[in-house]
């Protein structure tokens, strides 16, 4: 169950990472086809827990914007593959949209008898991020259970109070990056209620560089950072 919870947190918090490639997007979301990215997650004791790898597969015109396809792989701390999937994002008039509903059931632990459903909103990232900007909230529900039978998991997450707080220089194993600092509140209902304060850092042409989670007392509970990038 702990492994499932770790994957759920990764899925919920990585929604913004599917940043698109097109001249219309530009800025923070100017990824290139073939670009490969590795993010590593750590617990509050700085111990690695998960590694998530992404690749930009393709992009194509779609209803006045650009649709982008991504491949995802999630590995545990022993480099064992936990899940594989694909997802899409879209850029319209310079703003990037990633749909929570794009999370595939393939990303969850597999069982032939269990059905997984994901519902939710879009996360929106404007082309330009300015200090003081307030961004749109989002929510997600992930439910699994035996088809036509008992529900064995029902997780809700609400992302609220998204704000651009500042610009900061962030250094990770992948390098040093000038980033926009965004904060938001994450309320999760799964095996009880949990509230976290999240801080994410976005760099132009790179996307997500680092993401941190803090409890209500301000203690860091986990974080994720960019550890490798190719084809930038």
Secondary structure as UniProt FT lines:
FT   HELIX           2..13
FT   HELIX           15..17
FT   TURN            23..25
FT   HELIX           27..29
FT   TURN            33..34
FT   STRAND          36..43
FT   TURN            44..45
FT   STRAND          48..62
FT   TURN            63..64
FT   STRAND          65..76
FT   TURN            77..78
FT   STRAND          81..92
FT   TURN            93..94
FT   STRAND          95..99
FT   HELIX           100..102
FT   HELIX           105..107
FT   TURN            112..113
FT   STRAND          114..120
FT   STRAND          122..125
FT   TURN            131..132
FT   STRAND          134..135
FT   STRAND          138..146
FT   TURN            147..148
FT   STRAND          151..172
FT   TURN            173..174
FT   STRAND          175..189
FT   STRAND          193..203
FT   TURN            204..206
FT   STRAND          207..214
FT   TURN            216..217
FT   STRAND          220..230
//
